[in-house]
């Protein structure tokens, strides 16, 4: 889970690095690591970028704890199916 806007590195660049490392080094052939993006940014552009990058879920701030927990449970379940 990460925010799109971070102090030292853009979250979207981080996502690309995580996908590359996960797919090529840590878990080859098993698909993308499930990443949940949180952001205060809105609009179709951010949603489209997230979708194009194969992000597992996108939560716009503010979000409920129940929504976060639900997405985390699904992401963990998805990830465990690839182990």
C-alpha positions as CSV (number, residue, x, y, z in Angstrom):
1,X,0.0,0.0,0.0
2,X,1.4,3.4,-0.9
3,X,0.5,7.0,-1.6
4,X,0.9,8.4,-5.0
5,X,2.4,11.6,-3.6
6,X,5.4,10.9,-1.5
7,X,8.2,13.2,-0.4
8,X,11.2,11.7,-2.1
9,X,9.9,9.5,-4.9
10,X,6.7,9.6,-7.0
11,X,4.4,6.7,-6.1
12,X,3.7,5.8,-9.7
13,X,7.5,5.4,-10.3
14,X,7.7,3.2,-7.2
15,X,4.8,1.1,-8.5
16,X,6.7,0.5,-11.7
17,X,9.8,-0.5,-9.8
18,X,7.9,-2.8,-7.5
19,X,6.2,-4.6,-10.4
20,X,9.5,-5.0,-12.2
21,X,11.3,-6.4,-9.2
22,X,8.5,-8.7,-8.1
23,X,7.9,-10.1,-11.6
24,X,11.5,-10.5,-12.6
25,X,13.3,-11.3,-9.3
26,X,11.1,-12.3,-6.5
27,X,8.2,-14.2,-8.1
28,X,8.8,-14.7,-11.8
29,X,5.8,-15.7,-13.8
30,X,3.3,-15.1,-11.0
31,X,1.8,-11.8,-12.1
32,X,1.8,-8.4,-10.5
33,X,2.2,-7.8,-6.8
34,X,-1.2,-6.5,-5.5
35,X,-0.7,-2.8,-4.7
36,X,-3.2,-0.6,-3.0
37,X,-2.9,3.0,-3.9
38,X,-4.1,5.8,-1.6
39,X,-4.3,9.4,-2.6
40,X,-5.8,12.7,-2.0
41,X,-5.8,13.4,-5.7
42,X,-8.9,12.8,-7.6
43,X,-10.3,12.7,-11.1
44,X,-10.3,10.4,-14.0
45,X,-6.7,10.9,-14.9
46,X,-5.4,9.4,-11.6
47,X,-7.9,6.6,-11.9
48,X,-6.8,5.8,-15.4
49,X,-3.1,5.9,-14.5
50,X,-3.7,3.5,-11.7
51,X,-5.7,1.2,-13.9
52,X,-3.1,1.3,-16.7
53,X,-0.4,0.3,-14.2
54,X,-2.4,-2.7,-13.0
55,X,-3.0,-1.5,-9.5
56,X,-5.0,-3.9,-7.4
57,X,-7.1,-1.1,-5.6
58,X,-7.4,2.6,-5.5
59,X,-8.6,4.4,-2.4
60,X,-9.3,8.1,-2.4
61,X,-8.7,10.0,0.8
62,X,-10.6,10.2,3.0
63,X,-11.6,6.5,3.1
64,X,-13.2,4.4,5.8
65,X,-11.3,1.9,7.8
66,X,-13.8,-0.8,6.7
67,X,-13.0,-0.1,3.1
68,X,-9.2,-0.3,3.8
69,X,-9.6,-3.5,5.7
70,X,-11.7,-5.0,2.9
71,X,-9.2,-4.1,0.2
72,X,-6.3,-5.4,2.4
73,X,-8.0,-8.8,3.0
74,X,-8.7,-9.2,-0.7
75,X,-5.1,-8.3,-1.6
76,X,-3.6,-10.7,0.9
77,X,-5.9,-13.5,-0.4
78,X,-4.9,-12.8,-4.0
79,X,-1.2,-12.7,-3.1
80,X,-1.5,-16.0,-1.2
81,X,-2.9,-17.7,-4.2
82,X,0.3,-17.0,-6.0
83,X,2.7,-18.3,-3.4
